Amino acid sequence: MRLYAGTKERSRGQGKTPGQAGSTNRPRLSRTCKGCGEDLGSSQNVYCRTCDGDRDRVGAFKMSGVKRLAELRASGYDPTATPEARSKIGATNRAQSERRAEWERTHEERPDPSTFRAEVLPKIQEAPLRRLAEATGLSLTHCAKIRAGLVVPHPMHWEALTNA
């Protein structure tokens, strides 16, 4: 029998009630997937099987894509500078600009960014990035920056973020 400081001659965990520090039979709280919000039950996982598999594939694809893009640019070819790519980027920028202009026409006053930080940002801390991106139409990367507090999005997105 091992002796532990302050326990006399009993082993660790013995005589503890559920939920008490050091107890091995405390109830577990239900968790949700960081990717899609699916209930994970009492699993210790952070992502569900679908999102975890997606993360592995997407992560590997992103890394290979980043490496390949660097190689292409080093050789003098930038795929984001092709006429087709520039056209897609331009169309997306025009659509976003039109959405912003419409919002500003219908809203007389633009809210202060501190309002976003105080009211919206705390509500989205646990929201999965995928849900934020789907609600706003913004990229996962941009949503990650928003949720981290690095970027304050245009006020037209605040309601969608709050409801995501």
RODO-2510 file (C-alpha; in nm, 4 decimals, decimal comma):
residues 164
     n   res          X          Y          Z
     1     m     0,0000     0,0000     0,0000
     2     r     0,1366     0,3437    -0,0945
     3     l     0,1073     0,6381     0,1361
     4     y     0,0218     0,9773    -0,0066
     5     a     0,0595     1,3107     0,1663
     6     g    -0,2488     1,3848     0,3726
     7     t    -0,4283     1,0576     0,2965
     8     k    -0,3115     0,8368     0,5832
     9     e    -0,3354     0,4745     0,4710
    10     r    -0,5954     0,4897     0,1946
    11     s    -0,5404     0,4875    -0,1771
    12     r    -0,6230     0,7804    -0,4029
    13     g    -0,9853     0,8160    -0,5033
    14     q    -1,1095     0,5833    -0,2292
    15     g    -1,3901     0,7316    -0,0225
    16     k    -1,4544     1,0227    -0,2577
    17     t    -1,7990     1,1198    -0,3696
    18     p    -1,8887     1,1655    -0,7396
    19     g    -1,7854     1,5088    -0,8598
    20     q    -1,5339     1,5589    -0,5768
    21     a    -1,1810     1,6501    -0,6841
    22     g    -0,9850     1,3361    -0,7607
    23     s    -1,2969     1,1237    -0,8013
    24     t    -1,2810     0,8776    -1,0874
    25     n    -1,6580     0,8421    -1,1231
    26     r    -1,7741     1,2011    -1,1619
    27     p    -2,0463     1,2746    -1,4191
    28     r    -1,9280     1,3973    -1,7600
    29     l    -2,0811     1,6920    -1,9360
    30     s    -2,2037     1,6595    -2,2910
    31     r    -1,9720     1,8148    -2,5508
    32     t    -2,0328     1,9449    -2,9012
    33     c    -1,8172     1,9251    -3,2141
    34     k    -1,6144     2,2406    -3,2800
    35     g    -1,6700     2,1942    -3,6528
    36     c    -2,0443     2,1407    -3,6895
    37     g    -2,1921     2,1583    -3,3384
    38     e    -2,3042     1,7911    -3,3315
    39     d    -2,3508     1,6462    -2,9816
    40     l    -2,0500     1,4313    -2,8894
    41     g    -2,2074     1,2977    -2,5701
    42     s    -1,9447     1,2234    -2,3088
    43     s    -1,6671     1,1708    -2,5642
    44     q    -1,3349     1,3407    -2,5000
    45     n    -1,3093     1,4254    -2,8714
    46     v    -1,3245     1,7845    -2,9868
    47     y    -1,4583     1,6992    -3,3344
    48     c    -1,7134     1,4430    -3,4559
    49     r    -1,5920     1,1663    -3,6895
    50     t    -1,7077     1,3513    -4,0009
    51     c    -1,5398     1,6804    -3,9122
    52     d    -1,2266     1,5089    -3,7829
    53     g    -1,1908     1,3237    -4,1136
    54     d    -1,2628     1,6458    -4,3032
    55     r    -0,9989     1,8288    -4,0983
    56     d    -0,7391     1,5644    -4,1816
    57     r    -0,8198     1,5742    -4,5538
    58     v    -0,8592     1,9513    -4,5706
    59     g    -0,5469     2,0097    -4,3619
    60     a    -0,3404     1,7851    -4,5869
    61     f    -0,4944     1,9436    -4,8965
    62     k    -0,4316     2,2952    -4,7657
    63     m    -0,0707     2,2192    -4,6868
    64     s    -0,0122     2,0554    -5,0237
    65     g    -0,1959     2,3462    -5,1880
    66     v     0,0131     2,6055    -5,0067
    67     k     0,3315     2,4207    -5,0998
    68     r     0,2248     2,3844    -5,4640
    69     l     0,1181     2,7497    -5,4827
    70     a     0,4592     2,8558    -5,3490
    71     e     0,6296     2,6356    -5,6079
    72     l     0,4179     2,7826    -5,8894
    73     r     0,4848     3,1380    -5,7791
    74     a     0,8580     3,0658    -5,7471
    75     s     0,8549     2,9443    -6,1078
    76     g     0,6903     3,2707    -6,2181
    77     y     0,3287     3,1522    -6,2491
    78     d     0,0614     3,2875    -6,0124
    79     p    -0,2706     3,1031    -6,0557
    80     t    -0,4563     3,3827    -5,8751
    81     a    -0,3492     3,6235    -6,1471
    82     t    -0,5111     3,4410    -6,4386
    83     p    -0,7964     3,6220    -6,6160
    84     e    -1,0445     3,3595    -6,4907
    85     a    -0,9303     3,3902    -6,1279
    86     r    -0,9287     3,7708    -6,1409
    87     s    -1,2795     3,7614    -6,2881
    88     k    -1,4071     3,5421    -6,0021
    89     i    -1,2379     3,7601    -5,7417
    90     g    -1,3820     4,0732    -5,9041
    91     a    -1,7338     3,9268    -5,9123
    92     t    -1,7153     3,8330    -5,5446
    93     n    -1,5838     4,1777    -5,4502
    94     r    -1,8583     4,3506    -5,6519
    95     a    -2,1300     4,1393    -5,4881
    96     q    -1,9945     4,2143    -5,1400
    97     s    -1,9665     4,5831    -5,2221
    98     e    -2,3283     4,5893    -5,3407
    99     r    -2,4441     4,4132    -5,0229
   100     r    -2,2548     4,6661    -4,8070
   101     a    -2,3946     4,9615    -5,0027
   102     e    -2,7507     4,8280    -4,9688
   103     w    -2,7054     4,7797    -4,5932
   104     e    -2,5682     5,1323    -4,5550
   105     r    -2,8610     5,2788    -4,7525
   106     t    -3,1080     5,1192    -4,5121
   107     h    -2,9156     5,1965    -4,1913
   108     e    -2,8603     5,5610    -4,1083
   109     e    -2,5995     5,5105    -3,8393
   110     r    -2,3063     5,2683    -3,8334
   111     p    -2,2640     5,1067    -3,4889
   112     d    -1,9422     5,1488    -3,2948
   113     p    -1,6981     4,8522    -3,3137
   114     s    -1,6912     4,8417    -2,9324
   115     t    -2,0567     4,7340    -2,9511
   116     f    -1,9501     4,4285    -3,1540
   117     r    -1,6768     4,3444    -2,9033
   118     a    -1,9113     4,3792    -2,6061
   119     e    -2,2306     4,2245    -2,7422
   120     v    -2,1601     3,9946    -3,0372
   121     l    -1,8082     3,8616    -2,9825
   122     p    -1,8837     3,6894    -2,6481
   123     k    -2,1830     3,5104    -2,8063
   124     i    -1,9814     3,3545    -3,0901
   125     q    -1,6873     3,2183    -2,8919
   126     e    -1,8244     2,8639    -2,8827
   127     a    -1,9888     2,8695    -3,2267
   128     p    -1,8307     2,6401    -3,4865
   129     l    -1,6488     2,8293    -3,7627
   130     r    -1,8425     2,6396    -4,0279
   131     r    -2,1710     2,7679    -3,8853
   132     l    -2,0396     3,1273    -3,8737
   133     a    -1,9199     3,1040    -4,2346
   134     e    -2,2500     2,9591    -4,3561
   135     a    -2,4504     3,2266    -4,1724
   136     t    -2,2493     3,5190    -4,3099
   137     g    -2,1132     3,4003    -4,6434
   138     l    -1,7634     3,4903    -4,5222
   139     s    -1,4647     3,2563    -4,5479
   140     l    -1,3652     3,0213    -4,2665
   141     t    -1,0365     3,2086    -4,2341
   142     h    -1,2109     3,5436    -4,1966
   143     c    -1,4585     3,3961    -3,9472
   144     a    -1,1668     3,2572    -3,7450
   145     k    -1,0153     3,6058    -3,7282
   146     i    -1,3524     3,7505    -3,6262
   147     r    -1,4070     3,4913    -3,3518
   148     a    -1,0525     3,5486    -3,2240
   149     g    -1,1265     3,9201    -3,1937
   150     l    -0,8648     4,0172    -3,4526
   151     v    -1,1177     4,1634    -3,6982
   152     v    -1,4467     4,3474    -3,6538
   153     p    -1,6752     4,2525    -3,9435
   154     h    -1,9050     4,4909    -4,1247
   155     p    -2,2164     4,5541    -3,9114
   156     m    -2,4371     4,3847    -4,1731
   157     h    -2,2944     4,0517    -4,0488
   158     w    -2,3503     4,1099    -3,6767
   159     e    -2,7044     3,9726    -3,6619
   160     a    -2,6149     3,6617    -3,8635
   161     l    -2,3156     3,5978    -3,6360
   162     t    -2,5294     3,6391    -3,3244
   163     n    -2,7880     3,3908    -3,4570
   164     a    -2,5330     3,1339    -3,5828
***
